[in-house]
Amino acid sequence: DANICECGMHKSIADTDPDMEMVRRRCPACVNLAKGLRIIHAEDERTLKELGGDKIPAEKMRPEDGRYLAMRMKAPSVTPVAE
């Protein structure tokens, strides 16, 4: 496991195989996660600025305190059936 690269390939293959090429791929889950995290970060920045920025005492509650993030499947949308 120590020689497994972050990409999942063993380093002996990833570092030496001349036939390897990079392929761009966008995972919809990763895209939505990155977008959601950017939105949350921007909201946190606005809130912190309103609270006084970097002058907030350490013991005061911050927006990210106790936050838990998870991905889940959306409930299926129901389309009314015309009769």
C-alpha positions as CSV (number, residue, x, y, z in Angstrom):
1,D,0.0,0.0,0.0
2,A,2.9,2.4,0.6
3,N,3.7,2.4,-3.1
4,I,0.2,3.2,-4.3
5,C,-0.1,6.6,-5.8
6,E,-3.0,8.9,-5.0
7,C,-4.4,8.0,-8.4
8,G,-4.7,4.4,-7.4
9,M,-1.9,3.1,-9.6
10,H,1.2,1.4,-8.2
11,K,4.1,3.9,-8.5
12,S,6.3,1.4,-10.4
13,I,3.7,1.5,-13.2
14,A,2.6,5.2,-13.0
15,D,6.2,6.5,-13.0
16,T,7.6,4.4,-15.8
17,D,4.9,3.4,-18.3
18,P,5.4,5.5,-21.5
19,D,2.0,4.3,-22.8
20,M,0.1,6.1,-20.0
21,E,-1.8,9.2,-20.8
22,M,-4.0,11.6,-18.8
23,V,-7.6,11.5,-19.6
24,R,-9.9,14.3,-18.3
25,R,-13.0,13.0,-16.5
26,R,-15.6,14.9,-14.5
27,C,-17.4,12.9,-11.9
28,P,-20.8,14.5,-11.3
29,A,-20.7,13.7,-7.6
30,C,-17.3,15.4,-7.3
31,V,-18.5,18.4,-9.3
32,N,-21.5,18.9,-7.1
33,L,-19.4,18.4,-3.9
34,A,-16.8,21.0,-5.0
35,K,-19.6,23.5,-6.0
36,G,-21.4,23.0,-2.7
37,L,-18.2,23.4,-0.7
38,R,-17.4,26.7,-2.6
39,I,-20.9,28.0,-1.8
40,I,-20.6,27.0,1.9
41,H,-17.1,28.6,2.1
42,A,-18.4,31.9,0.6
43,E,-21.3,31.9,3.1
44,D,-18.9,31.3,5.9
45,E,-16.6,34.1,4.8
46,R,-19.6,36.5,4.7
47,T,-20.7,35.4,8.1
48,L,-17.2,35.7,9.7
49,K,-16.8,39.2,8.2
50,E,-20.1,40.2,9.7
51,L,-19.0,38.9,13.1
52,G,-15.7,40.8,13.0
53,G,-13.4,38.8,10.8
54,D,-10.1,37.6,12.4
55,K,-10.8,39.5,15.6
56,I,-13.4,36.9,16.7
57,P,-12.4,35.3,20.1
58,A,-11.5,31.6,19.9
59,E,-14.3,30.7,22.3
60,K,-17.0,32.3,20.1
61,M,-19.1,30.0,17.9
62,R,-18.1,30.0,14.2
63,P,-20.3,28.9,11.2
64,E,-18.3,25.7,10.6
65,D,-18.4,24.5,14.2
66,G,-20.1,21.1,14.5
67,R,-20.8,21.0,10.8
68,Y,-21.2,17.5,9.2
69,L,-21.3,17.2,5.4
70,A,-22.4,14.1,3.5
71,M,-23.5,13.3,0.0
72,R,-26.9,11.5,-0.6
73,M,-29.1,10.6,-3.4
74,K,-32.0,13.1,-4.1
75,A,-35.5,11.8,-3.7
76,P,-36.9,10.8,-7.1
77,S,-39.1,13.5,-8.6
78,V,-42.6,12.6,-9.2
79,T,-44.3,13.8,-12.4
80,P,-48.1,14.0,-12.3
81,V,-49.7,11.6,-14.8
82,A,-52.3,13.3,-17.1
83,E,-55.5,11.4,-17.2
